[in-house]
């Protein structure tokens, strides 16, 4: 898989008071040029964070079985920093096996992976506490977030599509997701220039077509999952009763085989490349890239 190396795939710095790359100077300049309807009341969104997938593959009991380098000292008794580094190295190793040595474990802060949405909506899609609803979620969701969407952009876009087309597909619940999205009709009206936008308008103005959304305006799923069950069947690779001895190499070998993780990483690369190409192709009408 060839990686399209241009400015939309280059690392963006977190160089403002937000201390977040998707609200850095370069990112905000990008939003002003390509998302002119979203310059007030919104904030940047990193659509996909690869490490989030690893955060939810195993629970901590599985990670406790992994042998770490004895020279690496955790910062606390739970070794959380050690676990994070392990997961970064693991997702990097998997991606190198899949995509010609490229590494998406760390450098995912790029313009092709950024969008601009209302701040509260940003929080909701990734970490909303659903109260009693969350009791029905798989326990491993509590490791990273408690969202029915798992912070996955494809599930978020499926929610928006269902809301704007008045459908209920892929686990979408009008009483949950629909109720929340209704609070942001003001945003959909701004996208629609005075009236609630259509799904097509949303896709076109959010620059999703050809990447997150196909030519028929269907959302491209990262892997086989649904709203309310964003991390299905990801633990089947590892048996909880296995003994110690997992390493970066043998786990990345297993997970870069015919797995959901492999499919997800491949789809993310495709989405980033296609979206970068889209912005490059329309750059001639934007002073941002002139």
Protein Blocks (a to p, Z undefined) as FASTA:
>chain_A
ZZdddfklgccddfbfkopaklcfklmmmmmmmmmmlmghpacddfbafklmmmmmpcfk
lmmmpccdfklccfbfnommmmmmmmmmmmmmmmmmmngoiafklmmccfklgccddfkl
mmmmmmpcehjmmmmpcfklmmmmccfklopaklmmmmmmmmmnopaeehiafklmmmmm
mmmmmmmmmmnoopacdfklmmmmnopghplpcfkopacdfbdcdehiamghklmmpcfk
bcehiafklmmmmmmmccfklmmmmmmmmmmmmmmmmmmmmmmmpmklZZ
